Amino acid sequence: MITDDEAERAQDFLRTNAKKSGELRGERVYCEEYRKSLKAILKSESNKKIQGDKDDYAYSHDRYLEHLDKLRKAVIADEENRALREAACMKIQVWQTQSANTRGRI
């Protein structure tokens, strides 16, 4: 059984976590989009003539690899936060169902 206090804490978590959740999602989306810009920047810096060689240069560049690591961390943080928010929502839904069932027996 989920208590009223547990349901209230889940609601508090969702409310107080909203800004952080948005920031984590924003960082993830920014990293995903910037990856494309970084690739173009690196390709333009390359002195290679063949397009495939420019791609290879960009994909193997330290700045690109560092960005991929940053993207990985952003995705992990966003997904972890999403899972915690989903768990809080499920807890509230279960509490609502329990409360409705309790009222129905009275």
C-alpha positions in Angstrom: 0.0 0.0 0.0 1.2 3.5 -0.8 0.5 5.9 2.0 -0.8 9.5 1.6 2.7 10.7 2.6 4.4 8.7 -0.1 2.0 10.0 -2.7 2.6 13.6 -1.5 6.4 13.1 -1.6 6.0 11.9 -5.2 4.0 15.0 -6.1 6.6 17.2 -4.4 9.3 15.5 -6.3 7.6 16.1 -9.6 7.0 19.7 -8.7 10.4 20.5 -7.4 12.2 18.5 -10.2 10.5 20.3 -13.1 13.2 22.9 -13.7 16.0 20.3 -13.4 14.1 18.0 -15.7 13.8 20.7 -18.3 17.4 21.6 -18.0 18.5 18.0 -18.4 16.3 17.5 -21.5 17.5 20.8 -22.9 21.1 19.8 -22.5 20.4 16.5 -24.2 18.7 18.0 -27.2 21.4 20.7 -27.5 24.1 18.1 -27.5 22.3 16.0 -30.1 21.8 19.0 -32.4 25.3 20.5 -31.8 26.9 17.2 -32.8 25.7 18.0 -36.4 27.2 21.5 -36.2 30.4 20.3 -34.8 30.8 17.8 -37.6 30.3 20.5 -40.2 32.8 22.8 -38.4 35.4 20.1 -38.3 34.8 19.1 -41.9 35.3 22.7 -42.9 38.6 22.8 -41.0 39.8 19.7 -42.8 42.3 20.1 -45.7 41.0 16.8 -47.2 39.5 17.0 -50.7 37.2 13.9 -50.7 34.0 14.1 -48.8 34.5 10.7 -47.2 37.9 11.7 -45.9 36.4 14.9 -44.5 33.8 12.8 -42.6 36.6 10.5 -41.3 38.5 13.6 -40.1 35.5 15.0 -38.3 34.4 11.7 -36.7 37.9 10.9 -35.5 38.7 14.4 -34.2 39.3 14.8 -30.5 36.7 17.6 -30.2 34.1 15.3 -31.8 34.9 12.4 -29.5 34.8 14.7 -26.5 31.4 15.9 -27.5 30.2 12.3 -27.9 31.2 11.7 -24.3 29.3 14.8 -23.2 26.3 13.6 -25.2 26.5 10.2 -23.6 26.5 11.8 -20.2 23.5 14.0 -21.1 21.5 11.1 -22.3 22.2 9.1 -19.2 21.2 12.0 -16.9 18.1 12.7 -18.9 17.0 9.0 -19.0 17.7 8.6 -15.3 15.6 11.6 -14.5 12.8 10.5 -16.9 12.7 7.1 -15.1 12.5 8.7 -11.7 9.6 11.0 -12.9 7.8 8.0 -14.4 8.2 6.1 -11.1 6.7 9.1 -9.2 3.8 9.3 -11.6 3.1 5.5 -11.3 3.2 5.8 -7.5 0.6 8.6 -7.6 -1.5 6.5 -10.0 -1.4 3.5 -7.8 -2.3 5.7 -4.7 -5.2 7.1 -6.7 -6.5 3.6 -7.5 -6.0 2.5 -3.9 -7.9 5.6 -2.6 -10.8 5.0 -5.1 -11.0 1.4 -4.1 -11.0 2.3 -0.4 -13.8 4.8 -1.0 -15.8 2.2 -3.0 -15.8 -0.2 0.0 -17.1 2.4 2.4 
